[in-house]
Every structure is written in structure tokens, then in C-alpha cells.
Amino acid sequence: MSYQALARKYRPQSFSDVIGQDTVVRTLQNAIEGNRIHHAYLFAGVRGVGKTTAARILAKALNCVKGPTIEPCNECTICREITEGIDLDVREIDAATYTGVDNIRELRDITQFQPARDRNRIFIIDEAHMLSTGAWNALLKLLEEPPPHVIFMFATTEINKVPQTIISRVQKEMLRKITLDELKERVRRICESEGIEADRGAIEIIARRGEGSVRDALSLLDQVIAFGGRSITAADVATVLGLSDSTFFARIAGLIAEGDHGGILEALDEASESGRDFKMLYRDLLSFFRNLLLVAGRANESMLAVAPEDLPAIRTAAEMFSYSELLRIANLLLRDDETVNRAEHQRLAVEIALLKAATFPRLRAVEEALASGSEVSRSRGRAVSEPKAPQAATHSETPQPRNRENASTQQREPAAAATIESFMERVQKARPLIGGYLGAAKSRRRDGGRLLLTFNDSFTADQVLGARETLEQLAAEVFGETMSIDVQLDAPSAAAQAAKASSPLRDDPVVQAFQKHLGADLVESRKR
């Protein structure tokens, strides 16, 4: 007998074999027990979660010699023929090729005849969203008042393409993605049944790559077994699937944090030489930055989709960025995901996406320089303070009173700035998200027992106001006294807004590109 793929060999043949769809299974079994069988079912969900499988099992349960029963016997002639797809009264139709109005008219004529042998005449229409509008319209009356011996079962991955007039006439069953633990257990059991020795890391990677689809996970397992033989390891899986480890992504994150464009290009060149698939690499990089966001946001580490040994590298990489910077970089990378997937030159698309992300240290230096009045260095995006003009030296050892007043003022200002900075650091550690909003403040000033915060946009100001009680408590801990938080909105005047809206510079394509890809905004335009 020829070899049978694992996804076909281990396809569930009864409701008890179905994993991860307890709600759907219970609904169908209760309907059979209570004799409340609907005349039309719609099974919807992503690929490989058991839509067509559930329809086949339901058809066997309804037509089984011992039925209707909550579990088909899989031994009678009817059950075996439905499993093999040769039962005359249970027809499986591919909607991708059976999509015209004439096909539906033919189907409607067939429904008028009684079943040749079985209890019900069942039509399983797979990929139902591929039916044309005319075909759906031809089905409307048949679905509304079908013959008593006819049952329709539709399966689709895109329920949004099914007309609402159809959905209102069927019983909708939504199948969810299979959880990671359920997939790992399924892969482990199949490996045991096949006599395959697979280590924990290999099973976990295969399950993660399945992304909630049993069929995808078993197809990957088939591929890895063909490569590794009777014993497979995590290294075998990484080789077959072209995976990059967390150390590589931590290195990429570090290069982005440093703004090292050359280093990023070298790292991607190494990935290319090792045969990495850039589309898969970029997807894994997005997952890595999601993990960085979870770590920086102090989420439960059980939410991280990583192996325990990868946690130190992720924690170290997360410390290189503030929470707001991670949000901006992750958002930028996510915008380019579709571009990478569709690009003919995927390596170039990935390089451009990462080089854009690496401009954030430069932008951070510009923001810091504008805030402190310093000059921005052209190397690595670091801010370097502009040397101030030296004051005239005096020969007197005792400084003049005016100089003494200036000196005392200069001593006080750094102290105040340091205190506010320590408050910012305290907020960043306790509430990273609010700390990111505070970092966007136009100005931060302490006035006695008040801390004055000025913002340019109302959204950020509202977020800070919502956390005022927490901020006041943190401020009291830092300053050692009761503090109140005052939030002010520095809205531009109507004339300034009109000038801003009518500025021809905003129509410049280069400026628009900066706004789209880097989240930039035009603060002020000046004529030369």
C-alpha cells in the first residue's frame, strides 16, 4: 500500500477524536440526542481546524446503521463508504469548481429524489465562499424550505464572503484555532504511534509553526521526519524550516537600538548565506518584538511564545528600549509586513524595513537635543552638547555677588531636573505605558507642591489624567511630600492651525513619506 500522509492517516473519524472543538462537538451531539437536527449547517474557521472533518463525522452519525447516534460506529458499510468518499447519498462538492448557477440547478433537481439507501441525502460543500452570487441566490429557496430528507453542510475559511441571507438560514458553527498545548499533545501522540523519537524542542517548534492548524503541524512533521528519519531534534526542525534563533533576533534588536545600519545589513547577509527564508524570518522577528513588548509591559511570562532558555536573551533585548520606543518600532515593522509578504525582492524589503526601524535612535537624539538645546552628532545618532561660550575669567578669588547668584541658580536647576528625571524613571518602571505618555510631554515643571505637565494633543493628556491618582502617589514617593499633578493642553491658535493646514510643505511627497513611515509631524514651516 502506498504511503499516506499523516494529516490523512490520523484524521479524526469520530467526535471523541476531535481536539480543541468541545463547544461544536457538544452542540452537535446534543442536537442528535434531542432529535433537533437542522437542515443546514455552516462550519467556519481557519484552515486545518476540522471543518470538513466535523461535517463528515456528523454525516456518519446521522446515516449510521446504528444511528442517529452521537458516535458513528465506523464499522458499517455506510460509515466506511462516507470515510472513503464513495457513498452515493453523501456528496462532497468542491465549491471552487462547482460554482455556477447551472450546477446549483442540477443540485436542486437531485434533492427531489429520495436517498438511494441512507437515512438522509447529505451535501457537503467545501470552500463555500467560492460560490458565485448567482449560485448563492439559486440556493436561497432550497435552503429555506428543503425536502425533509436533505441536509446541507457548508465549510468555509472566509465566512465574511458568505451572504447574510445564507447565514440567516443555516446553523453556524465556529471552529476555533487549536491551542499550543493541544497541538503539542497531538504531535507527541502521533510520533509515539509512528515510532518516532522526537525531543521536546522539536515538538514545540512544530506545534508553534502549525499556528493553530492541526493539518499544517502534521504536514511539517511529515517534512521533518523525511529529513531526520526515526529520530528528530530541534536542530533538524530549524534546518528544514529555515528558522532563526532568539540570539539572532536579540542581535538584530541591539543593532536597531544602536542605529547601526551596517551591522543590520551584515546580519541579514549572514542570514541569506545560511539559506534563511526572509518572509519567515520577518514573521519571526515580529513575534520576537511582541515578546519584547510583553516583557517591557511586565506581562505574565506564560504569555510569551518562547522556550524557557530564550528568556534571558529577550529580557536583555527589552532593556535596550523604553516601552514607547518598542511600541513605535513594532508598529513600524508591522506596517511593512504586507510589503514584505508581497515583495518580489523580499530581502530588499526586509532590509528597508529594519533600516527604517534603526532610525529611531537618531530621532530620539534629535528630540533630546531639541529639549536641551544641544547639537546632534552625525555619528550613531548620539546627542553631543554644544560647548557654551566661556565666561570672562576674573582675577579675584572671591566671585562677584552676581556670579555667586548665577552659580547658585546653576546648582539648583540640575537638582530640580534630576528630581523630575527620577520621577520619570520611577513612573517608567511602575507604569511603562503611562511613562511613555509622560515622555511625550512638551514640558515638565515643578512648582512647589505641583507638577505641571503640558501636552500638545488631547489624547495623551487624557491618558495621563486617567492615571492622575497613581502618578500623584508615585510623585509623593519621589519628592517626599504630597504632590498634585496638573495637566495642561497647549493647543495651537486658530491662525496657527490654519497656517499649518495650508502649508505647501505638507504637500511635499518627501515630507509625506516621513509622516507615513516614521510617524513624523510638521511642527513649523519657514520660508527662506
ROVEXMAR-894651 format. One record per residue (C-alpha): residue number from 1; z, y, x; residue in three letters. Coordinates in Angstrom, 1 decimal. Each point is the difference from the previous one (the first is absolute). Example, Ala and Ser with C-alpha at 12.3 -4.5 7.8 and 13.67 -1.06 7.14 Angstrom:
<sites>
  seq      pz      py      px  type
    1     7.8    -4.5    12.3   ALA
    2    -0.7     3.4     1.4   SER
</sites>
This chain:
<sites>
  seq      pz      py      px  type
    1     0.0     0.0     0.0   MET
    2    -0.9     3.5     1.3   SER
    3     2.8     2.4     1.0   TYR
    4     1.5     2.1    -2.7   GLN
    5     1.3     3.5     0.7   ALA
    6     3.8     0.4    -0.3   LEU
    7    -0.3     2.6    -2.7   ALA
    8    -1.9    -2.5    -2.2   ARG
    9     2.0    -3.1     1.0   LYS
   10     3.3     1.6    -0.8   TYR
   11    -1.1     1.9    -3.1   ARG
   12     2.8    -0.3    -2.7   PRO
   13    -0.9    -2.5    -2.7   GLN
   14     3.1     0.6    -2.3   SER
   15     2.2     2.9    -0.9   PHE
   16     2.8    -1.3     2.2   SER
   17    -2.2     0.3     3.1   ASP
   18    -0.8     3.7    -0.6   VAL
   19     2.1     2.3     2.2   ILE
   20     1.0     3.6    -0.5   GLY
   21    -1.2     0.3    -3.6   GLN
   22     3.1    -1.0    -1.9   ASP
   23    -0.5     2.6    -2.8   THR
   24    -3.5    -1.1    -0.8   VAL
   25     0.8    -3.8     0.2   VAL
   26     3.0     0.5    -2.3   ARG
   27    -2.1     2.0    -2.5   THR
   28    -2.7    -2.6    -0.2   LEU
   29     2.4    -3.0    -0.2   GLN
   30     2.0     1.7    -2.8   ASN
   31    -3.2     0.8    -1.9   ALA
   32    -1.0    -3.7     0.2   ILE
   33     3.5    -1.2    -1.1   GLU
   34     0.1     2.5    -2.9   GLY
   35    -3.7    -0.7    -1.0   ASN
   36    -0.8     3.6     0.5   ARG
   37    -3.3    -0.4     1.9   ILE
   38    -2.0     3.2     0.2   HIS
   39    -3.8    -0.2    -0.5   HIS
   40    -0.7     2.1     3.2   ALA
   41     1.9     0.5     3.3   TYR
   42    -0.7     2.4     2.8   LEU
   43     1.4    -1.0     3.4   PHE
   44     0.1     3.0     2.4   ALA
   45     1.2     0.4     3.6   GLY
   46    -1.2     0.3     3.6   VAL
   47    -2.0    -2.7     1.6   ARG
   48     1.6    -3.4     0.7   GLY
   49     3.1     0.2    -2.2   VAL
   50    -1.0    -2.7    -2.5   GLY
   51    -2.0     1.7    -2.8   LYS
   52    -2.7    -2.7    -0.4   THR
   53     2.6    -2.7     0.9   THR
   54     2.3     1.1    -2.8   ALA
   55    -3.0    -0.1    -2.4   ALA
   56    -1.0    -3.5     1.0   ARG
   57     3.6    -1.3    -0.3   ILE
   58     0.3     1.6    -3.5   LEU
   59    -3.3    -1.6    -1.0   ALA
   60     1.3    -3.4     1.1   LYS
   61     3.4     0.5    -1.7   ALA
   62    -1.8     0.8    -3.3   LEU
   63    -2.6    -2.7     0.1   ASN
   64     2.0    -2.8     1.7   CYS
   65     0.2    -3.3    -1.9   VAL
   66     3.8     0.3     0.0   LYS
   67    -0.2     3.7    -1.1   GLY
   68     0.2     2.7    -0.7   PRO
   69     2.7    -0.3     2.6   THR
   70     1.8     2.4     2.4   ILE
   71    -1.1    -2.2     3.0   GLU
   72    -3.4    -1.8     0.1   PRO
   73     0.2    -3.6     1.0   CYS
   74    -3.0     0.3     2.5   ASN
   75    -0.6    -3.7    -0.6   GLU
   76    -2.1    -0.2    -3.2   CYS
   77    -3.8     0.4     0.0   THR
   78     0.1     3.5    -1.4   ILE
   79     2.4     1.3     2.6   CYS
   80    -2.0    -1.6     2.9   ARG
   81    -3.3     1.4    -1.4   GLU
   82     1.4     3.5    -0.4   ILE
   83     1.3    -0.2     3.6   THR
   84    -3.4    -1.0     1.2   GLU
   85    -1.8     2.6    -2.1   GLY
   86    -2.1    -2.5    -2.0   ILE
   87     1.7     0.1    -3.4   ASP
   88    -2.7     0.8    -2.7   LEU
   89     2.5     1.9    -2.2   ASP
   90     1.5     2.1     2.8   VAL
   91    -2.6     2.2     1.6   ARG
   92     0.6     2.2     3.0   GLU
   93    -2.3     3.0     0.1   ILE
   94    -0.6     2.3     2.9   ASP
   95    -0.4     3.4    -1.5   ALA
   96    -1.8     1.3     3.1   ALA
   97    -3.1    -2.1    -1.0   THR
   98     0.7    -0.3    -3.7   TYR
   99     0.1     3.7    -0.7   THR
  100    -2.8     0.8    -2.5   GLY
  101     0.0     0.4    -3.8   VAL
  102    -2.2    -3.0    -0.4   ASP
  103     2.5    -2.2     1.8   ASN
  104     2.7     1.1    -2.4   ILE
  105    -2.2    -0.7    -3.0   ARG
  106    -0.5    -3.5     1.3   GLU
  107     3.7    -0.3     0.5   LEU
  108     0.6     1.2    -3.6   ARG
  109    -2.4    -2.7    -1.4   ASP
  110     1.9    -2.7     1.9   ILE
  111     3.3     1.0    -1.4   THR
  112    -1.2    -0.9    -3.5   GLN
  113     0.1    -3.7     0.8   PHE
  114     3.1    -2.2     0.0   GLN
  115     1.2    -1.4     3.3   PRO
  116    -1.8    -3.2     1.1   ALA
  117     3.3    -1.8     0.9   ARG
  118     2.9     2.3     0.9   ASP
  119     2.4     1.8    -2.3   ARG
  120    -1.3     3.5     0.8   ASN
  121    -3.2     1.5     1.3   ARG
  122     1.1     2.2     2.9   ILE
  123    -2.0     2.6     2.0   PHE
  124     1.4     1.1     3.3   ILE
  125    -1.9     3.2     1.1   ILE
  126     0.8     0.8     3.7   ASP
  127    -0.5     3.5     1.5   GLU
  128    -0.2     1.3    -3.6   ALA
  129    -0.3     3.7     1.2   HIS
  130    -3.5    -0.8     1.1   MET
  131    -1.2    -0.3    -3.6   LEU
  132    -2.3     2.8    -1.1   SER
  133     0.9     2.5    -2.7   THR
  134    -2.5    -1.6    -2.4   GLY
  135     1.5    -3.5     0.7   ALA
  136     3.5     1.3    -0.8   TRP
  137    -1.2     1.6    -3.2   ASN
  138    -1.7    -3.3    -1.0   ALA
  139     3.4    -1.7     0.5   LEU
  140     2.0     2.4    -2.1   LEU
  141    -0.5    -1.7    -3.4   LYS
  142     0.4    -3.4     1.4   LEU
  143     3.3     0.8     1.7   LEU
  144     1.3     1.7    -3.1   GLU
  145    -0.8    -3.0    -2.4   GLU
  146    -0.8    -3.1     2.1   PRO
  147    -0.4    -3.4    -1.6   PRO
  148     3.4    -1.8    -0.1   PRO
  149    -1.0    -2.6     2.6   HIS
  150    -1.1     2.6     2.6   VAL
  151     2.2     1.5     2.8   ILE
  152    -1.2     2.6     2.5   PHE
  153     1.7     0.4     3.4   MET
  154    -1.1     3.0     2.2   PHE
  155     1.0     0.4     3.7   ALA
  156    -0.5     3.3     1.8   THR
  157     1.1     1.8     3.2   THR
  158    -0.9     3.4    -1.5   GLU
  159     1.6     0.4    -3.4   ILE
  160    -0.8     3.7     0.0   ASN
  161    -3.7    -0.9    -0.5   LYS
  162     0.7    -2.1    -3.1   VAL
  163    -0.6     2.2    -3.2   PRO
  164     3.1     0.9    -2.0   GLN
  165    -1.7    -1.4    -3.1   THR
  166     0.1    -3.4     1.7   ILE
  167     3.6     0.3     1.4   ILE
  168     1.3     0.8    -3.5   SER
  169    -1.5    -3.3    -1.3   ARG
  170     1.4    -2.3     2.7   VAL
  171     3.5    -1.1     1.3   GLN
  172     0.3     1.6     3.4   LYS
  173     1.8    -2.0     2.8   GLU
  174     0.6     2.0     3.2   MET
  175     0.4    -2.2     3.1   LEU
  176     1.8     1.7     2.9   ARG
  177    -0.3    -0.4     3.7   LYS
  178     1.8    -2.9     1.6   ILE
  179     3.1     1.1     2.0   THR
  180     0.1    -0.6     3.7   LEU
  181     2.8    -2.6    -0.3   ASP
  182    -1.9    -1.9    -2.6   GLU
  183    -3.1     0.0     2.2   LEU
  184     1.9    -1.1     3.1   LYS
  185     1.5    -2.9    -1.9   GLU
  186    -3.4    -1.0    -1.4   ARG
  187    -1.6     0.1     3.4   VAL
  188     2.9    -2.0     1.6   ARG
  189    -0.2    -2.7    -2.6   ARG
  190    -3.8    -0.4     0.3   ILE
  191     0.4    -0.2     3.8   CYS
  192     2.5    -2.8    -0.4   GLU
  193    -2.3    -1.8    -2.5   SER
  194    -2.9     0.2     2.5   GLU
  195     2.2    -1.0     3.0   GLY
  196    -0.5     3.3     1.7   ILE
  197     2.7     1.3     2.4   GLU
  198     0.2     3.8    -0.6   ALA
  199     2.7     2.2     1.5   ASP
  200     1.8     2.6    -2.1   ARG
  201    -1.9     2.9     1.5   GLY
  202    -3.4    -1.5    -0.8   ALA
  203     1.0    -0.7    -3.7   ILE
  204     1.3     3.5    -0.4   GLU
  205    -3.1     1.7     1.4   ILE
  206    -2.3    -2.1    -2.2   ILE
  207     2.1     0.8    -3.1   ALA
  208     0.0     3.7     0.8   ARG
  209    -3.7     0.0     0.5   ARG
  210    -0.4    -1.6    -3.4   GLY
  211     1.2     3.3    -1.5   GLU
  212     1.3    -1.7    -3.1   GLY
  213    -3.0    -2.3    -0.5   SER
  214     0.5    -3.8     0.4   VAL
  215    -3.7    -0.7     0.4   ARG
  216    -0.3     2.6     2.8   ASP
  217     3.0    -1.5     1.8   ALA
  218    -1.3    -3.6    -0.2   LEU
  219    -3.4     1.1     1.2   SER
  220     1.6     1.6     3.0   LEU
  221     2.1    -3.2     0.5   LEU
  222    -3.2    -2.0     0.0   ASP
  223    -1.6     2.2     2.6   GLN
  224     3.1    -0.1     2.3   VAL
  225     0.2    -3.8    -0.3   ILE
  226    -3.6    -0.3     1.0   ALA
  227     0.8     2.0     3.1   PHE
  228     3.5    -1.4     1.0   GLY
  229    -0.3    -3.6    -1.2   GLY
  230     3.1    -1.8    -1.3   ARG
  231     2.4     2.5     1.6   SER
  232    -0.3     3.7    -0.5   ILE
  233     2.0     2.9     1.4   THR
  234     0.3     3.7    -0.7   ALA
  235    -2.2     0.6     3.1   ALA
  236    -2.7    -2.2    -1.5   ASP
  237     0.1     2.1    -3.2   VAL
  238    -0.2     3.2     1.9   ALA
  239    -3.0    -1.2     2.0   THR
  240    -1.9    -1.2    -3.0   VAL
  241     0.7     3.1    -2.2   LEU
  242    -0.3     2.5     2.9   GLY
  243     3.5     1.4    -0.5   LEU
  244     1.8     2.7     2.0   SER
  245     3.7    -0.3     0.6   ASP
  246     2.7     2.6    -0.8   SER
  247     0.2     0.9     3.7   THR
  248    -3.6     1.2     0.0   PHE
  249     0.6     2.2    -3.1   PHE
  250     3.2     1.4     1.4   ALA
  251    -2.1     1.0     3.1   ARG
  252    -2.5     1.7    -2.3   ILE
  253     2.8     1.8    -1.8   ALA
  254     1.4     1.2     3.3   GLY
  255    -3.4     1.3     1.1   LEU
  256    -0.3     1.9    -3.3   ILE
  257     3.4     1.5     0.4   ALA
  258    -0.9     1.2     3.5   GLU
  259    -3.5     1.3    -1.1   GLY
  260    -1.6    -2.2     2.7   ASP
  261    -3.6    -0.2    -1.1   HIS
  262    -1.1    -1.8     3.1   GLY
  263     2.7    -2.6    -0.3   GLY
  264    -1.0    -0.7    -3.6   ILE
  265    -3.7    -0.6     1.0   LEU
  266     1.1    -2.3     2.8   GLU
  267     2.2    -2.1    -2.4   ALA
  268    -2.8    -0.3    -2.5   LEU
  269    -2.4    -1.0     2.8   ASP
  270     2.4    -2.8     1.0   GLU
  271     0.1    -1.1    -3.7   ALA
  272    -3.8     0.0    -0.1   SER
  273    -0.3    -2.1     3.2   GLU
  274     2.5    -2.6    -1.4   SER
  275    -2.3    -0.3    -3.1   GLY
  276     2.3     1.6    -2.5   ARG
  277    -1.5     0.8    -3.4   ASP
  278     0.4     3.8    -0.5   PHE
  279     0.2    -0.1    -3.8   LYS
  280     2.9    -2.5     0.2   MET
  281     1.6     1.9     2.9   LEU
  282     0.0     3.2    -2.0   TYR
  283     1.5    -1.8    -3.1   ARG
  284     2.8    -1.4     2.2   ASP
  285     0.6     3.5     1.5   LEU
  286     0.5     1.4    -3.5   LEU
  287     2.5    -2.7    -0.6   SER
  288     1.8     0.8     3.2   PHE
  289     0.3     3.7    -0.9   PHE
  290     1.3    -1.0    -3.4   ARG
  291     2.7    -2.0     1.8   ASN
  292     0.8     3.1     2.1   LEU
  293     0.4     2.1    -3.2   LEU
  294     2.4    -2.6    -1.4   LEU
  295     2.1     0.0     3.2   VAL
  296     0.0     3.8     0.3   ALA
  297     0.9     0.2    -3.7   GLY
  298     2.9    -2.4     0.6   ARG
  299    -1.3    -2.6    -2.5   ALA
  300     1.3    -3.5    -0.1   ASN
  301    -1.5    -2.0     2.8   GLU
  302    -0.8    -2.8    -2.4   SER
  303    -2.8     2.2    -1.3   MET
  304    -1.7    -0.1     3.4   LEU
  305    -2.9    -2.5     0.1   ALA
  306     0.7    -1.0     3.6   VAL
  307     1.5    -2.8     2.0   ALA
  308     3.6     0.7     1.2   PRO
  309    -1.1     0.1     3.7   GLU
  310    -2.3     2.9    -0.7   ASP
  311     2.8     2.3    -1.4   LEU
  312     1.1     1.5     3.4   PRO
  313    -3.6     1.2     0.7   ALA
  314    -0.2     1.5    -3.5   ILE
  315     3.3     1.8     0.3   ARG
  316    -1.0     1.4     3.4   THR
  317    -3.3     1.3    -1.3   ALA
  318     1.6     1.5    -3.1   ALA
  319     2.3     2.1     2.2   GLU
  320    -3.0     1.8     1.6   MET
  321    -0.7     1.9    -3.3   PHE
  322     1.8     2.0    -2.6   SER
  323    -0.2    -1.3    -3.6   TYR
  324    -2.3     2.8    -1.0   SER
  325    -2.4    -0.7     2.9   GLU
  326    -0.2    -3.7    -1.0   LEU
  327    -0.8     1.0    -3.5   LEU
  328    -2.8     2.3     1.2   ARG
  329    -1.4    -2.5     2.5   ILE
  330     0.1    -2.9    -2.5   ALA
  331    -1.7     2.1    -2.6   ASN
  332    -2.7     1.0     2.4   LEU
  333    -0.6    -3.6     1.0   LEU
  334    -0.1    -1.1    -3.6   LEU
  335    -2.7     2.6    -0.8   ARG
  336    -2.3    -1.6     2.6   ASP
  337     0.6    -3.6    -1.2   ASP
  338    -3.0     0.0    -2.3   GLU
  339    -2.2     1.7     2.7   THR
  340     1.0    -2.8     2.5   VAL
  341    -0.8    -2.7    -2.6   ASN
  342    -3.4     1.3    -0.8   ARG
  343    -1.1     1.3     3.4   ALA
  344    -2.8    -1.8     1.8   GLU
  345     1.6     0.9     3.3   HIS
  346     3.6    -1.0    -0.7   GLN
  347     1.2     0.5     3.5   ARG
  348    -1.1     3.7     0.0   LEU
  349     1.6     0.5    -3.4   ALA
  350     3.3    -1.4     1.3   VAL
  351    -0.2     2.1     3.2   GLU
  352    -0.5     3.2    -2.0   ILE
  353     2.8    -0.8    -2.4   ALA
  354     2.5    -0.6     2.8   LEU
  355    -1.2     3.0     2.0   LEU
  356     0.6     2.2    -3.1   LYS
  357     3.5    -1.4    -0.4   ALA
  358     0.6     0.8     3.7   ALA
  359    -0.5     3.7    -0.7   THR
  360     3.4     0.2    -1.7   PHE
  361     2.0     0.6     3.2   PRO
  362    -2.2     2.9     0.7   ARG
  363     0.5     1.4    -3.5   LEU
  364     3.7    -0.5     0.4   ARG
  365     0.0     2.0     3.2   ALA
  366    -2.0     2.7    -1.7   VAL
  367     2.5     0.2    -2.8   GLU
  368     2.9     0.1     2.5   GLU
  369    -1.7     2.7     2.1   ALA
  370    -0.7     2.2    -3.0   LEU
  371     3.6    -0.3    -1.1   ALA
  372     1.4     0.9     3.4   SER
  373    -2.7     2.4     1.2   GLY
  374    -0.9    -2.2     3.0   SER
  375    -3.4    -0.9     1.4   GLU
  376    -1.6    -3.5    -0.6   VAL
  377    -0.9    -2.0     3.0   SER
  378    -3.4    -1.6     0.0   ARG
  379     1.2    -3.3     1.4   SER
  380     1.5    -2.7    -2.2   ARG
  381     0.8     2.6    -2.8   GLY
  382     3.3     1.1     1.5   ARG
  383     1.4     3.5    -0.6   ALA
  384     0.8     2.0     3.1   VAL
  385     2.0     3.2    -0.4   SER
  386    -1.8     3.1     1.2   GLU
  387     1.9     1.7     2.8   PRO
  388     1.5     3.2    -1.2   LYS
  389    -0.3     3.2     2.1   ALA
  390     2.8     0.3     2.4   PRO
  391     2.5     2.7    -0.7   GLN
  392     0.6     2.7     2.6   ALA
  393     2.6    -1.1     2.4   ALA
  394     3.0     2.2     0.6   THR
  395     2.0     0.3     3.2   HIS
  396     3.3     0.4    -1.9   SER
  397     2.0    -3.2    -0.2   GLU
  398     1.5     1.2    -3.3   THR
  399    -2.7    -0.1    -2.7   PRO
  400    -0.4     3.0    -2.3   GLN
  401     1.5    -0.2    -3.4   PRO
  402    -3.4    -0.3    -1.7   ARG
  403    -0.9    -2.9     2.3   ASN
  404     3.3    -1.6    -0.7   ARG
  405    -0.7     0.4    -3.8   GLU
  406    -3.4    -1.6     0.5   ASN
  407     1.5    -2.8     2.0   ALA
  408     2.6    -0.8    -2.7   SER
  409    -2.7     0.1    -2.6   THR
  410    -2.2    -2.4     2.0   GLN
  411     3.0    -2.3     0.4   GLN
  412     0.7     0.0    -3.8   ARG
  413    -3.6    -0.6    -1.1   GLU
  414    -0.5    -3.3     1.8   PRO
  415     3.4    -1.2    -1.3   ALA
  416    -1.0     0.8    -3.6   ALA
  417    -3.4    -1.6     0.5   ALA
  418     1.6    -3.1     1.5   ALA
  419     2.4    -0.3    -3.0   THR
  420    -2.9     0.2    -2.5   ILE
  421    -1.9    -2.5     2.1   GLU
  422     2.9    -2.4     0.0   SER
  423     0.1     0.4    -3.8   PHE
  424    -3.7    -0.9    -0.1   MET
  425     0.6    -3.0     2.1   GLU
  426     2.9    -1.1    -2.2   ARG
  427    -2.2     0.2    -3.1   VAL
  428    -2.8    -1.8     1.7   GLN
  429     2.3    -2.9     0.8   LYS
  430     1.7    -0.2    -3.4   ALA
  431    -2.9     0.9    -2.3   ARG
  432    -3.4    -0.3     1.9   PRO
  433    -2.1     1.0    -2.9   LEU
  434     1.9     3.2    -0.8   ILE
  435     0.1     0.7     3.8   GLY
  436    -3.8    -0.1    -0.1   GLY
  437     0.0     2.6    -2.8   TYR
  438     2.5     2.2     1.9   LEU
  439    -2.3    -0.1     3.1   GLY
  440    -2.6     1.7    -2.1   ALA
  441     2.2     3.0    -0.7   ALA
  442    -1.5     3.3     1.0   LYS
  443     3.3     1.2     1.2   SER
  444     3.6    -1.3     0.3   ARG
  445     2.8     2.5     0.4   ARG
  446     3.8    -0.1    -0.2   ARG
  447     1.8     3.0    -1.7   ASP
  448     3.7    -0.7     0.1   GLY
  449     0.8    -2.7    -2.4   GLY
  450    -3.6    -0.2    -1.2   ARG
  451    -3.1    -1.8     1.4   LEU
  452    -3.2     1.8    -1.0   LEU
  453    -3.1    -2.2    -0.2   LEU
  454    -3.4     1.6    -0.7   THR
  455    -3.0    -2.0    -1.1   PHE
  456    -3.7     0.8    -0.6   ASN
  457    -0.6    -2.5    -2.9   ASP
  458     2.0    -0.7    -3.1   SER
  459    -0.3    -3.8     0.3   PHE
  460     1.9    -0.2     3.3   THR
  461     2.6     2.5    -1.2   ALA
  462     0.6    -2.1    -3.2   ASP
  463     0.5    -3.1     2.1   GLN
  464     2.6     1.8     2.1   VAL
  465     1.7     1.4    -3.0   LEU
  466     0.3    -3.5    -1.5   GLY
  467     2.0    -1.0     3.0   ALA
  468     2.1     3.1     0.3   ARG
  469     3.3    -1.8    -0.6   GLU
  470    -0.6    -2.5     2.8   THR
  471    -1.2     2.8     2.3   LEU
  472     3.1     2.1    -0.6   GLU
  473     2.2    -3.0     0.8   GLN
  474    -1.9    -0.6     3.3   LEU
  475     0.1     3.7     0.9   ALA
  476     3.8     0.0    -0.5   ALA
  477     0.3    -2.9     2.4   GLU
  478    -2.2     1.7     2.6   VAL
  479     1.3     3.6    -0.3   PHE
  480     3.6    -0.9    -0.6   GLY
  481     0.3     2.2    -3.1   GLU
  482    -1.2     0.1    -3.6   THR
  483    -3.7     0.9    -0.1   MET
  484    -2.4     0.9    -2.8   SER
  485    -3.7    -0.7     0.1   ILE
  486    -2.2     2.8    -1.2   ASP
  487    -3.7    -0.9    -0.5   VAL
  488    -2.6     2.8    -0.2   GLN
  489    -3.7    -0.1    -0.8   LEU
  490    -2.1     2.3     2.1   ASP
  491    -3.0     0.3    -2.3   ALA
  492    -2.8     2.2     1.2   PRO
  493    -0.9     3.1    -1.9   SER
  494    -2.8    -0.1    -2.6   ALA
  495    -2.2     2.1     2.3   ALA
  496     0.6    -2.4     2.9   ALA
  497    -0.8    -2.9    -2.3   GLN
  498    -3.2     1.6    -1.1   ALA
  499    -1.0     0.8     3.6   ALA
  500     0.8    -3.6     1.0   LYS
  501    -2.1    -1.4    -2.9   ALA
  502    -2.9     2.2     0.7   SER
  503     0.0    -0.4     3.8   SER
  504    -3.5    -1.1     1.2   PRO
  505     1.8    -2.0     2.8   LEU
  506     1.1    -2.5    -2.6   ARG
  507    -3.6    -0.9    -0.7   ASP
  508    -0.6    -0.8     3.7   ASP
  509    -0.8    -3.7     0.3   PRO
  510     2.0    -0.3     3.2   VAL
  511     3.1     1.4    -1.6   VAL
  512    -0.5    -2.2    -3.1   GLN
  513    -0.2    -3.0     2.3   ALA
  514     3.3     0.9     1.6   PHE
  515     1.6     0.4    -3.4   GLN
  516    -1.3    -3.4    -1.2   LYS
  517     0.8    -2.1     3.0   HIS
  518     3.0     1.7     1.6   LEU
  519     1.7     1.4    -3.1   GLY
  520    -0.5     3.5     1.4   ALA
  521     0.3     3.3    -1.9   ASP
  522    -1.5     3.4     0.6   LEU
  523     2.9     2.3     0.4   VAL
  524    -1.7     3.3     0.9   GLU
  525    -3.6     1.0     0.7   SER
  526    -0.8     3.0     2.2   ARG
  527    -3.2     1.9     0.6   LYS
  528    -1.0     0.8     3.5   ARG
</sites>
